[in-house]
Amino acid sequence: MNFKKILKGNKKALINSKKDFKAIFEIMFSHPDCILCEEGNKKHTYGEAYDMILSAADSLKKQIGIKGEFVALECENSLNWIVGFWAILISGNKPYLVNTRYPANLTNSIIKSLNIKYSLCVGESKLSATPIDILALKSDNTCSLDDMADEIAFSSSATSMNEVVCFYSGSQVAEQILNFEAIVKECPQIIRHYKGELKLLAFLPFYHIFGLFAVYFWFCFFGRTLVFLTDYSADTILKTCRDHKVTHIFAVPMLWHKIEQKVLSTLKEKGAETTFGIIAGLFTALQNIAPSLSGVTKMAFGKINRHLFGRSVQFCISGGSYLRVGAARLINSLGYSLHNGYGASEIGITSVDLRLKPRHLNAVSIGKPFDSVEYKIDDNGVLWVKGTSLCTKKMINGKTIQVDGWFNTDDNLTEIDGYYFICGRQSDIVIGDNGENINPDRIEEHFNIEGAKAISVLGLQSEKGEVLSLIVQIENDCDLSQIKNQLLRQNALLPNVTAVKKFYFTNDSLADSGDIKTSRKQIAKKIKSGQITLTDFDRI
């Protein structure tokens, strides 16, 4: 069926509905022949998934015999996740979307606070709840939608290691979905297909706000296809995109920064940096004149793109933390059209820069607020958000708080001609020697250290107060003297007031395995607890 007809018809149906999860489910699965997902060599239609969901819901309802309670969904992105999510709702219960990368003690504390008795999973469970295997949820009967629940819950990022749970009703999710029509009107390229298909890489976990709303609800509500990964290694991600002809990649900056590092490292090995820079500049200039030339650009850089995402990718979005300008420039110069967006667990997805010319996208604006929200910046430069698509309530360390009015994001933003730009997190700001507020993101972007696995700029406490410091995660066989020389040389180019004062290296990982972004708060806590051991570069 023609996608524009689906877009128009499903949007109209949602507007005329009760805007609850029942309506969202019925409309989302109203085109049974569309392909819902690809897992390896297997394809599954919306019709197949619909039957699996109703069968699983009937089985679940009979097994647990409860209604109106939270049931944990402990599962990675997959068809099983989709079946489990809707089965819980249709059984009359409410899914709590487990962040499988959380420490077990934190998740189990949340399980206790939500009084969760059952957990849907595949294989073994790590939770203090009775496990139910999603694969075993089968019934000869189908469950009706009469008792369908209308609330979901998931946790915000665990940077504070506090219990923080956000609750959304079907109404708030419907508002998130309805934002999509205005997005398409302003930027039709966001629904650009490749050879008649639109396929999203399911890289972002669906228990993460970005993955849940921007990948799953935005596109599956309109019958598009998800491509699931077998693992999250860089090679698997790139190969999956090429093999499945993925068209849309939404990811956190960590992925784009790794791609930037991979390309620059390859160019340096081949001595092709200067040539690439000249050609990239030429095609960037051409795209600034006519953005539609992105396809020609992908062809021109065919040798590079064959080792990256291939030629099928039409639209990319970065969100979740600070995107390096250098990464944006490189990805856009290759013709992949990388847009920067903004959102948070408590507010959903609230904006994305929908302009198409690289000169706009390379400035890494987060765009303008969507129709369902308003932005305001206070006297301290902090963004506040309110609207109809924000979560209805939060639970912090077991205490429920109603969300009403303006929400403090803790992010410093500036606004230029209606477009918003992230300056950093208020809680990450380091106070310089002269009292100036220093944004670690801006300083970190300045450093490009060959031989470093990862770096982080942050304020570390000392006897003299907070000191602007840079930590380098190293390999065992790296040349420390060479890394130190790079650090000092690049640091000397910064103004004295914003220059890094202390440099450290470590063999310990700055991010946990599977993390989709690095948290400075977490790094500081790990240093304090001894999980990250630092060595001063002054000893070299």
N, C-alpha and C positions, 0 to 999 in steps of 0.2 A: 504493500500500500504506500502511496505517496507520502513522504515524511511531512510535508507542509500541511497535508490534510489531517494527519494524525496530530500534529502540533496544535492546529486550530481546533479540532474536534475535542481533544482531551482537555485543553485549556477551558473551553466553553463548558464541558461537562463538570469540571472541578468547580468553576465559579458558581454553577447552578446547583451544586451539591451542598451537603452539610459541612464540607471541608474537614472531614474526620478521616481516620485511618481506613475505615471501611470504604469510603468513597475513593480514597487514593488507591487502595488495593484493587477495587473493581475496575477502575479506569486503567491502571497500569497494566493489568492482565487482559485487557479487552481486545487485543490483537494477537490471538494465539499462535499465528504462523510466523511472527517475527522471531528472530534469533536472540535469545536472552544472553547467552554466554558461550564462550569457547574455552574448554579446559583441555589442553593438549590437542589431541586429534578429534575430540568429541565436541559436538554442538548440541545445545539444548534450547528448545523453543519456550516462549512464554506459556504456551498451552501445556507443555510437559511439566513445567515448574508449577503451574496452577494446580494440576492434579496431584502432584507430589505434596504441595503445601496443605491442601484440604485433607488428604489422607493422613499426613503427619499431625495435623491439628486435632483430628478426631482421635487418633491414638494417644496423643499427649493429654487431651482432655480426660480420657478414660483412666489414664495411668495416675495422674496427680490428684484428680478430684477436687481441685480448688479453683477459685475464680477471683479476679481482682487483685492478685498479688504479683510481686516481681519474680520473674524467672530469669536466671542468668543465661546468657548466650556466650559460650566460651569457644570461639571458633575463628579461624582465619578466613579471609576473603575466599569465597567459593560458592558453588550452588548450594552446598549444605548450609552456609550462613544464611542465604536468602530464604531457604525452606524453614530453617529454625526461627528466623526473625518473624515471619508472617504466621507461622504455626503457633507461636506463643501468643501473639495478638488475637488470632482467631479463636484460640482456646479460652479466651476471656481474661487472659493474664497480660502482664506488661513486661517487655524484654528489658533487661539491664545488659547493655553491650559491654562485655568484659574486655578491657585493654590487656591483651595477653602478654604485653611487654612490661606490665607493672610487677613490682616485687609481690610475691605471693602473700606476705603478711599484710600489705596494704589492701590488696583485693579482698582478702578474707575479712578484713575489718569492715570494708564497705558491704560485703555480703551480710555480715552480722547487722549492720545499721539498717539495711533494707529488709531485714528479716527474710532473706531468701532461703528457701528450702531445697530447690531443685536447680540443676545446671544442665543445659543442653550442650553437648560437646561431641567430638569425634575422637574416639580413642580414650586415653586416660585424662582425668580431670585433676587440676591442682587446687581445686576449691573445696572449702569446708561446706559443701552442699551435696545432696544426693545426685550423682551423675546420671544422665539419660542420654544414650547414644542416638544422635539424630538419624543415623542410618537404620536404626531399628524401629523408627517411628513410621509404621505402615499399618494401614487399616483397609478393609474391604469397603468401608463406608467413607463418605465425605462429610466434613463438618460444615454446618451452616454458619453464616456470618452474623447471626442474630445477637450473639453474646460478645462480639468483638470489642476488645479494649481500645482505649484511645490515648495511651500515654507510653512514652519510651524514656529511658534514662541511660546516660553514659557519663564517663568521668572526664574531667578536664585533664590537661597534661599534668604529670606528677612532679613538677619542678619544686613544689613546696613540700612534697611528701605528706600533705594533708589529704584527708578524705574530701574530695570535691565532686559532687554529682550534679549534673544538669538534667532537668526534666522538660520534655517537649510534648505538647499535645498535637493531635492531627492538624489542628488549625494553624499552629505555628509552622509545621512542615509544609502545609498547603501554601502558606504565604511565601515560603522559600521557593517552592516550585513555580508559583505564579510570577515571581521575579524574572523567570527565564524568558518569558515572552518579550518583555521589554529589552532584555539583553539581546535577543535575536533580532529585534527590530533595529537596534542601534548597530549591531555587528553581525550581519548574516553569515559571516565567515565562521562563526562558532559552530554552525551546523553543516559546514562543508563536508561532503562525503568524498570517498576515494573509490572509484569504480563501483559506485552505487551503494557503498556501505560506510557506516560510521561506527567505529569500534574504539572503545575506551580501554586503556590499560588500567587494570584494577590494582594499581601500585599502592595507593593510599588505603590503609585499613578502614573498613566501614565502621569501626568503633571510634574513629577520628572524625571530627566535624567536617573537615574538608572532603574526606572520602565519602562520608554518608550523604551529604547534601549535594556537593558539586559533581560527584561521579555517579553515585547510585540514584538518588532521587531526581536530579535534574534531567538525566538522560534516559534512565530506565522507565520513567513515567511516560516517555514518548517512544517506547519500543526500540531503543537502540541496544547495541551489543557490548557486553563486557568481555574482556580477555583476561583470564586469570593466570597468575604466575606460579610456577612450581617451586621457585625460591626467589630470594631478593638480591642475588648477586648481580653485579654490574653486567657480566656477560649474559646471564639469563634474561635480564631486562632488555638488553639491546637485541638479542637474538629473537626473543618473543615478539618484539615490535616489528622486526623485519619479516619473520615467518608468518605472522597473522595479519600483516598489513594494517597495523594499528594506526588510527587517524588522530586520536586525542590522547595527550599525556598530561595529566595534572599531578604535580609533585611538589614536595617541599624543596627549598633551595639546596639542601644537601646533595640531591641528585644532580641538579644543574651545575653545581660547583665541581662535582666529580667529573662531569662531562667536559667542563672547561679545562680541568687539570689534565684529563686524558688527551684532549686534542692538542693542547699547548706542548705537552711532553712529547707527543709523536712528531709534531712539527719541528721541535728543537732537535730531536734525534736525526731527522732527515735534512736539517739545515734549511727548512722551507719557511721559516717564520716571516722573513721579509716579503717573499713572494706572496704568501697567504695574506699578509696584511694589506698589500696593494690591491689584490683581487677582491678581498672582503670589503675594503673601502669602496671599491667601484660598485659592487653589487648592492651594498647598503645604500649608496647614493641613488641607484636605480630604483630600489624599493621605496625610497622616500618620495620618488616621483610617482611611481605606480606600484603600490603594494602587491598587486596581482602577479608581479614578476617573481614572487617567492618560489613558484614552481620552477621557473627558469634557473633561479639561484641554486635550488637543490640539485638540478641537473649539472650545473657548472661545477659544483663541489661533489660530484658523484663518487669520486674515490674516497673522500672522507666520509660521506653519508652512508656509503655501503658498509662501513665499519661502525656506524652509529645506529640511527633509527630507520634508515632506508628512506625511500621517497614518499611513503604513504602519509606521513604525519602532516596534519593540516593546522592544528591548533594546540597550543600548550599554555598551561597556567601554572605559575609558581605562587605558593602561599604558605603561611605557617610561621615564617620568620624572615629575616633580612636577606634579600637577594642582592648578590654582588653585581655592580654595574658591569664589570668585566665579563661575567658569565652571561648576562643579558645581551651584551653586544655580540659575543661570539655566537650564541645560539641563534640570534636573529640574523646575523650575517650569513649563516648557513641556510636560511630560508624557512626555519621552523616556527616562526611567529610565536615568541614567548611573551605572555602577558602576566603582569603581576597583580595579585589579588589580596583580599584581606578578610579575615573572619576570626572567630574565637568560639570556644565551646559554649559560652553563655549567649552569644549573639548570632550564631550561625554564619553564613557567608554573606557579607554585606556590601562588597564592592569589588570591581576588577577593572583595570584599564582596558577599554575595548577599542582603543584607537589602533590603527594598523601600521602606521609608518614607524620604521625603526627609530627615528629620532625622538619619537614620543616614548616608545616602549623601552628604549635604552636608558631613559631617565628613571625607570622603575617606580613610576607612580602607581598607587593602588586604585586609581580611577575615582569615580564619583559614587556616592551612596545609592544603593538600589531603591526602588519605589517603596519598599516596606520599612525603610529605616531613615533616621535623621542622624547627622553628625554635628557635633559642636566641639570646639577646642577651648579648654579653659585657660586661665592666665598663666598656668605652668606649662602650657603646650601639650597637655594630656587630652586624648580623644575620649569623648563620651558619646554613647550611642543609645538611641531608644527607637522603638518601632513595634510592629505587629508580628514580627518573625523571631523575636528574642525568646529565650526559654521562659517558661512560666514560673519556675521556682528553682532553687538550688538547695543542696544539702551539704553543709560544711561540718565535718567531724561529727556527724550524726544529728546536727541541728538543721531543721528545715527553715529556709528563708524565702519569702515571696519576692519575686523580681518584679519591680514596678517602677516606671519612670526611666531615668537616665542611668546607664551602666558605665562605670569607670573602667576603661580598658587597660590602664597602666602603660599605654603606648604613647610616646611623644610623636606628634604629627605636625606638619605644616600644610597649608593650603595655598595653592597658586592657581588663579583663574578657574576655580571650581574643582581642581584636581588635587588629591591628597597624597602626601609623601611621608613615609615612615622615617623617623629620625632615630628610633631606638626605643627600648623599654625604659620607663622611668626608674624601675628598680635596678637596672643594669648601669645607670649613669654613675660615672666616677668623678669625684670632685678633684680638680687639678690643684696644683700648688697655689695658683692665684685665685682660686675659688670658682674657676670656670667649669661648667658642666661638660664632661667629655663623653661622647657616645662611642662605646667600644666597637660597635659595628663598623663605623666609619674608619676607625683606626685599623681594625682587622682587615678590611678590604684593601688597605694600602700594601699589605704584605703578601708576597707570592714566593714562598720558600721551597725551592727544589730540594727534594729528599725528605720533606716532612709528610707524615701520614695525615696529620691534622694540626690545626693551631687554634688557640683561643686567646682573645684579649679580654681581660677583666680586671676588676679591682680586688687586690688581695690585702688583707690586713697585716700591718706590721706594727712595731712599737711606735712608729711615727704617724700612724694612721693608715688610711687606704692608699695603696700604691698601684698605679697603672702598670700592669704586668702582662707579659706574653708567654704562653706555655706552648711548647712544641712537642707533639707526640712523634717519637722517632722509631725507626727500625734499629735492630741491634747492630747491623753492619754499616750504618750510615757514617758519613764523615762529619763529625761534630764541628771541627774547625771550619769547614766550608759553610755549614749551616750558620754558625756564629757570624762569619764574615758577611753573609747575606743579610742577616738580621741587622747588624750594625750599619751596613751600607744603606739599606732601605729605611731604617729608622732615622738616619741623619738627614733624610729628605723631608721629614716632618717638621713643622714648627716646634720650637722647644717646648711650648706650653702643652702640646698634645703628643709629644714624643713618649714612647714607652720607657719607663724607668728601670724595670727589672725583666730579665729574660731567664726562663727556666726550660729544662727539657725533662721528659719522662718517657718510660717504656710502657706505662699504663695507658689504657684506652680512655680517651676523653668522653666517649659516648658508649653506652651499653650496646651489646649486639642487638640489632633489630631496631634501634632507635631511629626515628625519622627526622629528628632534629637534636642539636646539642644545646644543653641548658647550662648557662653559666652558674646558676644557683646550685645545680647538681654537681658541677665540677668543684665549686668551692666547698660543698659539703663532703665530697669524697676526699679532698685534700685534708680537711680537718679531721676526718675519721681514719686517715691513713690508707684509704683505698687507692689514692693517687699519690705517688712519691715524687717530689720535685728535686731536681738538682740545678743549682745556679750555674748559668753559663760562665760566670766569672771564674769558675774553677778550671775552665778549659784553657 
